[in-house]
């Protein structure tokens, strides 16, 4: 033991610790490369953050922020805010539920692990192209932002929560279907293949093979998406899809800073509550 300590001390004396980071040159090169790559993007987007500190901008910002105080606290307005907050949660929950009704069947159809014909080594042509078509449909659904879907449905069904529910359902249905498929195919497929080879149906293989080992991860992702849907439902309100977003848009157009402050405070509390509920559910599953 003493000999090893002496050897270590001798090694330290012959090889002293470097006075600076030995990898600084490489990090500096990567930083310079990042600046070279990002500079054209900043120019293309006309990104000028220094404009925020212009005297005129600071004056306008100060006036805008001063209009927030005091927050609106009239009983009638607070009742309206509480009602719209509940409607926001309802839009997110209903939209996610419809998205699940779309995503789950699409996942069962598009998941390679549940293909009976693929057990022989090569999937049959018909099931292969069916899966490709479903996956392309999911790509289309999640590629169109929910804000664009909301604009479409506001024209079709009119202003109100229905447009928000349908917009969230389509976009989140595509997201859930894609991620569900990846989760199911990333686990151990031995039990599922064994069930299929012994004559089980695809649903039986799913419920007794894939689902038990992936249930926690699937539920965790679903709860996370519900939390995201609450945020999205507020944004959708700006195009007339109801909820806190629509109330906030109306208050901003009327230059009522106190109402804007109250709605923003309620929105922050709502998102914080959703985050806590989501974390608690994911913790119980973990």
Secondary structure, DSSP 4 states (H G I P E B T S, - for coil): -HHHHHHHHHHHHHSPPPSS-TTHHHHHHHHHHHHHHHHHHHHHTT--GGGGGSHHHHHHHHHHHHTT-SPP--HHHHHHHHHHHHHHHHHHHHHHHHHHHHHHHHHHHH-GGG-SGGGGTS--HHHHHHHHHHHHHHHHHHHS-HHHHHHHHHHHH-SSHHHHHHHHHHHHHHHHHHHHHHHHHHS--HHHHHHHHTT--HHHHIIIIIHHHHHHHHHHHHHHHHHHHHHHHHHHGGGT--SHHHHHHHHHHTT-HHHHHHHHHHHHHHHHHHHHHHHHHHHHH-
